[in-house]
Amino acid sequence: MKTSIAGPDRSRIRPVSPVVAALLAVVLTTACGTPLLPSPVSTGGTQARSENLEGLAADVTLDGAMAHLQALQKIADANGGNRAAGTRGYDASVEYVLGTLRGAGFDAGTSTYEPRGGHGNRNDDDDEAPEVGTNVIAETRTGDAGSVIMIGAHLDSVPEGPGIVDDGSGVAALLEIAARLGNSPDIRNKVRFAFFGHEEAGARGSRGYVDGLPGDEVKKIKMYLNVDMIASPNGGYIVQGGKGGDEEETGPPGSATIAQVLVNQLIATGVSNPEITEFVGDDETAFIEAGIPVGGAENGDAKKKTAQQAAAWGGQAGEVYDPCYHQACDNITNVNQEVLNHYLPALAGTLHHFATTTDALR
């Protein structure tokens, strides 16, 4: 399996195309000014983001995240309506993320893996299946290289749609957090950002990344925080880590600590009663199997919101969290900006907590 050890694989870095360069120019302008945004999706919620947030949690902006989502939508529109791994839309998404991170001063690069096998939009008998899949990796220049804090999201969509909530919302959050954190922050532990491919085809990008790391590099990763869907139209505030009947569901020791910090950060933004639930087998799985403590942020997909959740968070009880899950309508109009505006600072606050802590998770 061909992957980089920990940093970027320079042999796979491609120049940014003129189309993506134009998108970057628009995003960098609108993120600092007033972007043209769609109207927020109303879910009947009453949650209000707190004005008392501090540090990185206060620095991240909804406008910045929405500008990235607009760019991902334009990429899908220009490439058959999707950003699925192995397509031009995915390749353009990789270029966009690389360009954005480099524009923020990061030495961003790619790691590669073999994507064949399993379920998804490609199969073993497809002669057109790509020889390699591509992840995007970037990390801060500061912080202890022997103590790495990772946060990741999947960059691919399903073939049926543009994947703006699933998981453009996670990608946009990471890009906004990275830009506000900067490449050389005053932190104790190094921060690494990961954008994985083929999540929708069996989480093959994250699997390839972890499996391609030598044992000593795996040991340097002290935790991984997975961000998958944080802007569903009828979404909730759901955290993963430390709950379940076995380690596959709970994560390794230390996972409950990550979850509780994220819960506390969501509460700090004004969210009532965030829920902790089990892991179900996404990009965190390879990290769990490697013994790395994990946490997760997700706000629901095709399941229905309960009456108790609707009472706490707003939205419609008895209706699915995201009626456009894995469909063509998962586009920019599907984004719940209110939910995103709570998760964004909560994730930033969680990342900053673990980047600066002296406490050991493993």
SVG drawing of the C-alpha trace seen along z (x, -y; Angstrom):
<svg xmlns="http://www.w3.org/2000/svg" viewBox="-43 -43 52 51">
<polyline fill="none" stroke="black" stroke-width="0.4" points="0.0,0.0 1.5,-3.3 1.2,-6.0 3.3,-8.7 4.8,-8.2 3.4,-11.2 3.9,-14.3 3.0,-15.2 3.9,-13.0 5.5,-15.6 5.4,-13.3 1.6,-13.5 1.2,-17.3 -0.3,-18.8 -0.4,-22.5 -3.7,-24.1 -5.9,-24.4 -7.0,-27.8 -10.7,-27.0 -9.7,-26.1 -7.4,-29.1 -10.4,-31.3 -12.5,-29.6 -9.7,-30.2 -9.5,-33.9 -13.2,-34.2 -13.1,-32.4 -10.2,-34.3 -11.9,-37.5 -15.3,-36.6 -14.0,-35.0 -12.5,-38.3 -15.4,-40.4 -19.2,-39.7 -19.8,-36.6 -22.9,-36.1 -24.7,-33.3 -28.0,-31.5 -30.6,-32.2 -30.2,-30.1 -32.3,-27.0 -34.9,-27.3 -35.5,-24.3 -37.6,-26.0 -34.6,-25.9 -33.9,-28.6 -30.2,-27.8 -28.1,-31.0 -24.4,-31.0 -22.8,-32.5 -21.0,-35.8 -18.7,-34.8 -16.5,-32.4 -12.7,-33.0 -9.6,-32.3 -9.8,-30.1 -13.5,-29.3 -14.3,-33.0 -12.1,-33.5 -13.7,-31.0 -16.6,-32.4 -19.7,-31.0 -18.9,-33.3 -15.5,-31.7 -17.0,-28.2 -19.9,-29.0 -17.4,-30.4 -15.7,-27.0 -19.1,-25.3 -19.9,-27.6 -16.6,-26.6 -17.3,-22.9 -20.8,-23.4 -19.2,-25.1 -16.7,-22.2 -19.6,-19.7 -21.6,-21.8 -18.7,-21.8 -18.1,-18.1 -21.3,-16.2 -23.0,-17.2 -20.8,-15.2 -17.3,-15.0 -17.1,-11.2 -13.7,-9.6 -12.1,-8.7 -13.8,-11.4 -12.8,-14.8 -14.9,-16.4 -12.9,-14.7 -9.6,-15.7 -10.8,-19.3 -11.8,-19.1 -8.2,-17.9 -6.7,-20.8 -9.0,-23.2 -8.2,-22.0 -4.4,-22.0 -4.6,-25.5 -6.6,-26.8 -4.2,-25.3 -1.2,-26.6 -2.8,-30.0 -3.0,-29.8 0.8,-29.1 0.6,-25.3 3.0,-22.9 0.1,-20.8 0.5,-17.7 -1.0,-14.3 -0.8,-10.7 -1.9,-7.9 -3.5,-4.5 -4.9,-1.7 -8.7,-2.2 -9.8,1.1 -12.2,3.5 -15.2,3.3 -18.5,1.5 -18.9,-2.0 -18.7,-3.7 -15.9,-1.5 -15.3,2.3 -12.6,4.8 -13.7,5.6 -13.9,2.0 -11.0,1.5 -11.4,-2.3 -10.9,-2.2 -8.0,-4.5 -4.6,-2.9 -4.3,-5.2 -6.6,-7.3 -5.6,-10.6 -5.8,-12.1 -4.8,-15.6 -2.6,-16.1 -1.3,-19.3 0.1,-20.0 1.4,-23.0 5.0,-23.8 4.9,-24.3 4.1,-21.8 5.8,-18.7 6.3,-16.4 6.2,-13.4 2.7,-14.4 0.2,-14.9 -3.4,-15.9 -5.3,-14.9 -8.7,-16.2 -10.2,-14.9 -13.1,-14.9 -13.9,-13.0 -13.5,-14.9 -15.6,-12.7 -19.3,-12.7 -21.5,-9.9 -21.9,-9.7 -25.6,-10.7 -24.9,-14.3 -22.5,-17.1 -22.2,-16.1 -22.3,-19.6 -23.6,-18.6 -22.0,-15.1 -19.3,-15.9 -18.6,-19.3 -19.6,-20.8 -16.8,-18.9 -14.3,-19.9 -15.4,-23.6 -15.1,-23.6 -11.6,-22.1 -10.4,-24.7 -11.8,-27.6 -10.2,-26.3 -6.9,-25.8 -6.9,-29.3 -7.7,-30.9 -5.2,-28.6 -2.4,-29.4 0.7,-27.4 2.8,-28.4 0.5,-28.8 1.6,-28.9 0.7,-25.2 2.2,-22.4 1.2,-19.5 1.5,-19.5 -1.9,-19.7 -2.5,-17.6 -5.4,-18.1 -6.6,-15.2 -9.0,-15.2 -9.8,-11.6 -10.9,-10.0 -13.2,-7.0 -15.1,-7.3 -18.2,-6.6 -16.7,-3.5 -15.7,-1.8 -13.5,-4.4 -10.6,-3.4 -8.7,-6.7 -8.4,-6.7 -7.7,-3.0 -4.9,-3.5 -3.5,-6.4 -3.2,-4.6 -2.1,-1.3 0.7,-3.1 2.2,-4.6 5.1,-2.9 4.5,-1.9 6.5,-4.7 4.5,-7.3 1.2,-5.7 2.4,-6.1 2.9,-9.8 -0.8,-10.3 -2.3,-11.0 -5.9,-11.4 -8.1,-11.7 -11.3,-13.8 -13.6,-12.8 -16.0,-15.4 -18.8,-14.0 -21.9,-16.0 -22.4,-19.1 -25.0,-21.0 -28.0,-18.8 -31.3,-20.7 -33.1,-18.9 -29.8,-18.1 -29.0,-17.6 -25.9,-17.9 -24.4,-14.5 -21.0,-13.5 -19.2,-10.1 -16.7,-8.6 -16.8,-6.5 -20.2,-5.0 -21.1,-1.5 -20.6,2.2 -17.1,2.7 -14.1,0.8 -15.4,0.7 -18.3,-1.4 -16.6,-3.3 -13.1,-3.9 -9.9,-3.1 -9.3,-4.6 -9.2,-8.3 -12.1,-8.5 -14.6,-9.5 -12.4,-12.4 -12.4,-13.7 -16.2,-13.4 -16.7,-15.2 -14.5,-18.1 -16.5,-18.4 -19.8,-18.3 -18.5,-21.0 -17.5,-23.2 -21.0,-22.7 -22.6,-23.8 -20.3,-26.9 -21.8,-27.9 -25.3,-27.8 -26.4,-24.2 -28.7,-22.4 -28.0,-18.8 -25.7,-17.5 -25.9,-13.7 -23.1,-11.1 -23.5,-8.0 -21.6,-5.1 -19.2,-5.0 -20.7,-3.2 -17.8,-2.6 -16.6,-5.6 -13.1,-7.2 -12.4,-6.8 -12.4,-3.0 -8.8,-2.6 -7.6,-4.8 -9.6,-2.8 -8.0,0.4 -4.6,-1.2 -5.3,-2.0 -5.6,-5.8 -8.2,-7.6 -11.0,-9.0 -13.9,-11.4 -16.6,-12.2 -18.9,-15.0 -22.0,-14.3 -25.6,-15.6 -27.6,-12.8 -28.4,-11.5 -31.3,-9.3 -32.6,-8.5 -35.4,-10.4 -35.2,-13.1 -36.9,-12.2 -39.4,-14.4 -36.8,-14.8 -34.2,-16.0 -36.6,-18.4 -37.5,-19.9 -33.9,-20.4 -32.6,-21.6 -35.5,-22.7 -36.4,-21.1 -39.1,-18.6 -39.7,-15.5 -40.4,-12.3 -38.6,-13.6 -35.2,-12.5 -32.2,-14.7 -31.3,-15.1 -34.0,-14.3 -31.3,-14.9 -28.8,-12.4 -26.9,-10.8 -29.1,-12.5 -28.7,-15.1 -30.4,-17.7 -27.5,-17.7 -26.5,-21.0 -25.8,-24.4 -29.5,-25.0 -29.5,-22.0 -27.1,-23.6 -28.4,-24.4 -26.2,-27.4 -27.5,-27.6 -26.3,-24.1 -23.0,-24.7 -22.5,-27.9 -22.5,-25.9 -20.3,-23.0 -17.7,-25.2 -16.6,-27.0 -17.1,-23.9 -14.7,-22.0 -12.2,-24.8 -12.3,-25.0 -11.9,-21.3 -8.9,-21.3 -7.3,-24.2 -7.9,-22.4 -6.0,-19.3 -3.3,-21.2 -2.4,-23.1 -3.0,-20.6 -0.3,-18.9 -2.6,-16.0 -1.8,-12.6 -4.6,-10.7 -2.3,-7.7"/>
</svg>
